[in-house]
Amino acid sequence: MSCRLMLLCALLGGGVLISGCSSLGVRPWQRDVLARREMQLDSDPLDAAIDDHLYFSKEASSGGRSFAGGGCGCN
Protein backbone atom coordinates (compact mmCIF):
# COMPACT_ATOMS: atom_id res chain seq x y z
CA MET A 1 0.00 0.00 0.00
CA SER A 2 1.19 3.44 -0.70
CA CYS A 3 1.58 6.01 2.01
CA ARG A 4 -1.20 8.16 0.57
CA LEU A 5 -3.68 5.30 0.62
CA MET A 6 -2.80 4.42 4.24
CA LEU A 7 -3.09 8.09 5.23
CA LEU A 8 -6.46 8.35 3.51
CA CYS A 9 -7.72 5.22 5.28
CA ALA A 10 -6.47 6.53 8.63
CA LEU A 11 -8.17 9.89 8.11
CA LEU A 12 -11.45 8.29 7.05
CA GLY A 13 -11.33 5.87 9.97
CA GLY A 14 -10.58 8.70 12.41
CA GLY A 15 -13.43 10.76 10.99
CA VAL A 16 -15.85 7.88 11.45
CA LEU A 17 -14.70 7.35 15.06
CA ILE A 18 -14.94 11.03 15.94
CA SER A 19 -18.37 11.49 14.39
CA GLY A 20 -19.74 8.45 16.25
CA CYS A 21 -20.24 10.51 19.42
CA SER A 22 -21.51 13.65 17.75
CA SER A 23 -25.19 13.13 18.55
CA LEU A 24 -25.17 12.30 22.25
CA GLY A 25 -27.93 13.66 24.42
CA VAL A 26 -31.69 13.69 24.48
CA ARG A 27 -33.61 15.81 22.03
CA PRO A 28 -36.54 17.87 23.38
CA TRP A 29 -39.11 15.75 21.53
CA GLN A 30 -37.66 12.57 23.09
CA ARG A 31 -38.00 13.68 26.68
CA ASP A 32 -41.66 12.73 26.97
CA VAL A 33 -40.75 9.09 26.27
CA LEU A 34 -37.98 9.08 28.87
CA ALA A 35 -40.16 10.79 31.48
CA ARG A 36 -42.73 8.01 31.50
CA ARG A 37 -43.26 6.17 34.75
CA GLU A 38 -42.15 2.81 33.39
CA MET A 39 -38.81 4.32 32.32
CA GLN A 40 -37.88 5.31 35.88
CA LEU A 41 -35.33 3.24 37.79
CA ASP A 42 -37.82 2.55 40.58
CA SER A 43 -41.10 2.67 38.70
CA ASP A 44 -42.92 0.47 41.21
CA PRO A 45 -42.73 1.78 44.80
CA LEU A 46 -43.92 -1.52 46.29
CA ASP A 47 -41.21 -3.44 44.44
CA ALA A 48 -38.60 -0.93 45.62
CA ALA A 49 -39.82 -1.30 49.22
CA ILE A 50 -39.58 -5.09 49.00
CA ASP A 51 -36.07 -4.82 47.58
CA ASP A 52 -35.08 -2.43 50.38
CA HIS A 53 -36.41 -4.90 52.95
CA LEU A 54 -34.49 -7.78 51.37
CA TYR A 55 -31.24 -5.86 51.30
CA PHE A 56 -31.79 -4.64 54.85
CA SER A 57 -32.38 -8.20 56.01
CA LYS A 58 -29.28 -9.50 54.25
CA GLU A 59 -26.90 -6.67 55.05
CA ALA A 60 -28.28 -5.46 58.41
CA SER A 61 -28.02 -1.92 57.08
CA SER A 62 -30.25 0.38 55.11
CA GLY A 63 -29.41 1.90 51.75
CA GLY A 64 -26.68 0.86 49.37
CA ARG A 65 -28.82 -1.29 47.12
CA SER A 66 -26.52 -0.79 44.17
CA PHE A 67 -23.55 -2.66 45.67
CA ALA A 68 -23.15 -6.40 45.23
CA GLY A 69 -21.85 -8.81 47.79
CA GLY A 70 -22.34 -9.26 51.48
CA GLY A 71 -20.52 -8.00 54.54
CA CYS A 72 -19.18 -11.49 55.23
CA GLY A 73 -16.97 -11.55 52.12
CA CYS A 74 -19.18 -13.97 50.17
CA ASN A 75 -20.06 -12.44 46.84
N, CA and C of each residue as an Amber inpcrd file, in Angstrom:
protein
   225
   0.8430000  -1.1940000   0.0000000   0.0000000   0.0000000   0.0000000
   0.8820000   1.2490000   0.0000000   0.4280000   2.2010000  -0.6800000
   1.1900000   3.4390000  -0.6990000   0.8870000   4.2490000   0.5540000
   1.7470000   5.1670000   0.8170000   1.5750000   6.0070000   2.0150000
   0.3090000   6.8550000   1.9210000  -0.0060000   7.3230000   0.7300000
  -1.2020000   8.1570000   0.5730000  -2.4740000   7.3680000   0.8450000
  -2.5020000   6.1270000   0.3920000  -3.6790000   5.2970000   0.6240000
  -3.8390000   4.9750000   2.1060000  -2.7340000   4.6870000   2.7860000
  -2.7970000   4.4230000   4.2350000  -3.2110000   5.6830000   4.9920000
  -2.7100000   6.8310000   4.5920000  -3.0880000   8.0900000   5.2300000
  -4.5670000   8.3830000   5.0070000  -5.0420000   8.1390000   3.8020000
  -6.4600000   8.3540000   3.5130000  -7.3390000   7.4280000   4.3440000
  -6.9550000   6.1680000   4.4510000  -7.7230000   5.2220000   5.2820000
  -7.7150000   5.6290000   6.7420000  -6.5650000   6.0940000   7.2320000
  -6.4710000   6.5350000   8.6260000  -7.3430000   7.7590000   8.8760000
  -7.3410000   8.7040000   7.9520000  -8.1750000   9.8930000   8.1060000
  -9.6630000   9.5550000   8.0580000 -10.0450000   8.6970000   7.1290000
 -11.4540000   8.2950000   7.0490000 -11.8730000   7.5250000   8.3010000
 -11.0230000   6.6300000   8.7540000 -11.3350000   5.8730000   9.9730000
 -11.4310000   6.7800000  11.1940000 -10.5220000   7.7380000  11.2990000
 -10.5750000   8.6960000  12.4060000 -11.8270000   9.5590000  12.3550000
 -12.2040000   9.9610000  11.1440000 -13.4290000  10.7640000  10.9940000
 -14.6660000   9.9950000  11.4040000 -14.7070000   8.7060000  11.0610000
 -15.8490000   7.8800000  11.4480000 -15.8920000   7.7270000  12.9700000
 -14.7350000   7.4990000  13.6040000 -14.6990000   7.3470000  15.0590000
 -15.0880000   8.6360000  15.7850000 -14.6230000   9.7550000  15.2990000
 -14.9370000  11.0350000  15.9410000 -16.4100000  11.3880000  15.7730000
 -16.9740000  11.1210000  14.6150000 -18.3710000  11.4870000  14.3880000
 -19.3410000  10.5160000  15.0490000 -18.8590000   9.4150000  15.5800000
 -19.7400000   8.4480000  16.2460000 -20.3710000   9.0020000  17.5150000
 -19.7250000   9.9380000  18.1700000 -20.2400000  10.5070000  19.4190000
 -20.7980000  11.9110000  19.2240000 -21.0900000  12.2780000  18.0040000
 -21.5110000  13.6550000  17.7510000 -22.9660000  13.9160000  18.1250000
 -23.7770000  12.8950000  18.2750000 -25.1930000  13.1340000  18.5470000
 -25.6150000  12.5500000  19.8970000 -24.7950000  12.7640000  20.9180000
 -25.1730000  12.3020000  22.2510000 -26.1490000  13.2840000  22.8690000
 -26.9780000  12.7980000  23.7490000 -27.9310000  13.6570000  24.4160000
 -29.3470000  13.3690000  23.9820000 -30.2730000  13.9130000  24.7190000
 -31.6940000  13.6910000  24.4770000 -32.2620000  14.9220000  23.7980000
 -32.9530000  14.7120000  22.7390000 -33.6100000  15.8080000  22.0340000
 -34.8850000  16.1970000  22.7850000 -35.3470000  17.4410000  22.6570000
 -36.5380000  17.8680000  23.3770000 -37.7760000  17.0260000  23.0730000
 -37.9220000  16.5470000  21.8610000 -39.1090000  15.7500000  21.5340000
 -38.9910000  14.3090000  22.0180000 -37.8310000  13.9050000  22.5450000
 -37.6560000  12.5680000  23.0880000 -37.8570000  12.5230000  24.5890000
 -37.9380000  13.6480000  25.2260000 -38.0040000  13.6810000  26.6820000
 -39.3160000  13.1570000  27.2350000 -40.3940000  13.2490000  26.4710000
 -41.6610000  12.7290000  26.9660000 -41.6130000  11.2090000  27.0830000
 -40.8660000  10.5510000  26.2060000 -40.7490000   9.0940000  26.2740000
 -39.9260000   8.6940000  27.4920000 -38.8510000   9.4260000  27.7540000
 -37.9840000   9.0840000  28.8680000 -38.5630000   9.4940000  30.2120000
 -39.5510000  10.3540000  30.2280000 -40.1560000  10.7850000  31.4780000
 -41.3160000   9.8980000  31.9040000 -41.6390000   8.8930000  31.1340000
 -42.7340000   8.0060000  31.4990000 -42.4130000   7.2480000  32.7730000
 -43.4330000   6.8410000  33.4660000 -43.2640000   6.1740000  34.7540000
 -42.5290000   4.8470000  34.6100000 -42.8020000   4.1080000  33.5530000
 -42.1480000   2.8150000  33.3850000 -40.6780000   2.9280000  32.9980000
 -40.2150000   4.1190000  32.6540000 -38.8090000   4.3180000  32.3240000
 -37.9770000   4.7190000  33.5390000 -38.5950000   4.9430000  34.6760000
 -37.8760000   5.3090000  35.8840000 -37.1410000   4.1060000  36.4390000
 -36.0840000   4.3450000  37.2030000 -35.3320000   3.2450000  37.7910000
 -36.1750000   2.4710000  38.8000000 -36.9290000   3.1770000  39.6070000
 -37.8200000   2.5480000  40.5770000 -39.2490000   2.9170000  40.2180000
 -39.7720000   2.2960000  39.1760000 -41.1000000   2.6740000  38.7020000
 -42.1990000   2.1280000  39.5980000 -41.9170000   1.0600000  40.3360000
 -42.9220000   0.4700000  41.2130000 -42.4790000   0.6610000  42.6620000
 -43.1600000   1.5190000  43.4360000 -42.7280000   1.7750000  44.8050000
 -42.8190000   0.5400000  45.7040000 -43.8000000  -0.3130000  45.4640000
 -43.9210000  -1.5210000  46.2870000 -42.7480000  -2.4630000  46.0240000
 -42.3600000  -2.6050000  44.7750000 -41.2130000  -3.4420000  44.4350000
 -39.9340000  -2.8720000  45.0430000 -39.7820000  -1.5700000  45.0220000
 -38.6040000  -0.9350000  45.6190000 -38.5850000  -1.1460000  47.1320000
 -39.7520000  -1.0860000  47.7760000 -39.8180000  -1.3030000  49.2160000
 -39.4640000  -2.7460000  49.5740000 -39.9100000  -3.6890000  48.7540000
 -39.5770000  -5.0940000  49.0000000 -38.0780000  -5.3080000  48.8140000
 -37.5100000  -4.7130000  47.7840000 -36.0650000  -4.8250000  47.5780000
 -35.2900000  -4.2190000  48.7370000 -35.7320000  -3.0470000  49.2290000
 -35.0850000  -2.4340000  50.3840000 -35.1370000  -3.3560000  51.5920000
 -36.2720000  -3.9920000  51.8050000 -36.4120000  -4.8980000  52.9460000
 -35.4860000  -6.1060000  52.8020000 -35.3780000  -6.6360000  51.5870000
 -34.4880000  -7.7780000  51.3680000 -33.0310000  -7.4050000  51.6140000
 -32.6110000  -6.2680000  51.0910000 -31.2350000  -5.8560000  51.3040000
 -30.9870000  -5.5290000  52.7650000 -31.9480000  -4.9350000  53.4330000
 -31.7890000  -4.6370000  54.8490000 -31.6580000  -5.9300000  55.6460000
 -32.4410000  -6.9370000  55.2890000 -32.3840000  -8.1990000  56.0070000
 -31.0570000  -8.9190000  55.7630000 -30.5320000  -8.8240000  54.5650000
 -29.2760000  -9.5030000  54.2520000 -28.0690000  -8.7620000  54.8110000
 -28.0730000  -7.4500000  54.7190000 -26.8960000  -6.6680000  55.0520000
 -26.9430000  -6.0940000  56.4680000 -28.0940000  -6.0790000  57.0890000
 -28.2780000  -5.4610000  58.4060000 -27.9270000  -3.9790000  58.3600000
 -28.2130000  -3.3550000  57.2350000 -28.0210000  -1.9220000  57.0830000
 -29.0240000  -1.4260000  56.0520000 -29.2980000  -0.1620000  56.0730000
 -30.2450000   0.3800000  55.1100000 -29.4900000   1.1770000  54.0600000
 -30.0450000   1.1990000  52.8600000 -29.4110000   1.9010000  51.7530000
 -28.3530000   1.0390000  51.0820000 -27.7530000   1.5650000  50.0550000
 -26.6750000   0.8560000  49.3750000 -27.1440000  -0.3190000  48.5470000
 -28.2940000  -0.1770000  47.9020000 -28.8180000  -1.2940000  47.1150000
 -28.0120000  -1.5500000  45.8570000 -27.2060000  -0.6270000  45.4400000
 -26.5150000  -0.7910000  44.1730000 -25.2210000  -1.5750000  44.2950000
 -24.8170000  -1.9540000  45.4780000 -23.5530000  -2.6610000  45.6660000
 -23.8260000  -4.1460000  45.8070000 -22.9950000  -4.9580000  45.1550000
 -23.1490000  -6.3950000  45.2260000 -22.2840000  -6.9610000  46.3450000
 -22.6490000  -8.1270000  46.7800000 -21.8480000  -8.8100000  47.7890000
 -22.3550000  -8.5610000  49.1940000 -21.9180000  -9.3800000  50.0960000
 -22.3410000  -9.2630000  51.4770000 -21.2040000  -8.7550000  52.3590000
 -21.5200000  -8.4770000  53.5930000 -20.5200000  -8.0020000  54.5400000
 -19.6060000  -9.1040000  55.0150000 -19.9720000 -10.3640000  54.7500000
 -19.1790000 -11.4880000  55.2330000 -18.0710000 -11.8720000  54.2510000
 -17.9930000 -11.2320000  53.1000000 -16.9740000 -11.5510000  52.1190000
 -17.4340000 -12.5610000  51.0750000 -18.6560000 -13.0140000  51.1590000
 -19.1750000 -13.9720000  50.1670000 -19.9390000 -13.2020000  49.1010000
 -19.4080000 -13.1500000  47.9290000 -20.0640000 -12.4400000  46.8400000
 -21.0480000 -13.3560000  46.2230000
